[in-house]
């Protein structure tokens, strides 16, 4: 597999073309960003940790029947992935109220939600990734039809049903997370992007210590030590 030109650089990853037009290389970066990239940082080794965490979680989800873009790990911080057209919808799944949900609705931080909440956000940095409903998504042509939106909601819920107990067994609360999906050349919806402490909130089950990117966003400690701890617990048999 030959790595070719850089085709996209996001906040957390770089995507490279390969000599196979159906496959891309996804390289995890050490960069950290917050508040729409207004706050920037970097911790050496963060990319490798996210690559390992995301690969483990995608493998787990794949074993449970979730189709993903992951083909295989290439080295410590890159994956070979199927080329997909990313749907510009961030699917956010929440178990405990925190972050933007508490700010928007005034719910007390840390309140367990009575049921799993799945929300859609429009992936558009210039607009600040606004919360949208199904009608907004259809007006903006972000999805093919209502059935595709229902499928995204179902997949978000299913991923939570797999990951929440997995982390609970490892003494971690899966507070909320964001996933992205892409459509492959045959029209299949595949889980894409990453699932890592950059895109999830993990709180220690006993102490509620934050073991995710909020450490960087809130300036409450190094992220690497926390991400190492998350990986250690994921790999625990
Ligand atoms: N999230 C993300 N990327 C984004 C926005 C949110 O990965 O561009 C994740 C975030 O890490 C958290 C969840 O989605 O796990 C919900 O984020 P929220 O809406 O509370 O926004 P925040 O408070 O993080 O700005």
Boltz pocket constraint, residues with backbone or C-beta under 6 A from the ligand:
constraints:
  - pocket:
      binder: B
      contacts: [[A, 90], [A, 92], [A, 93], [A, 98], [A, 99], [A, 100], [A, 101], [A, 129], [A, 176], [A, 177], [A, 178], [A, 197], [A, 198], [A, 199], [A, 200], [A, 201], [A, 213]]
      max_distance: 6.0
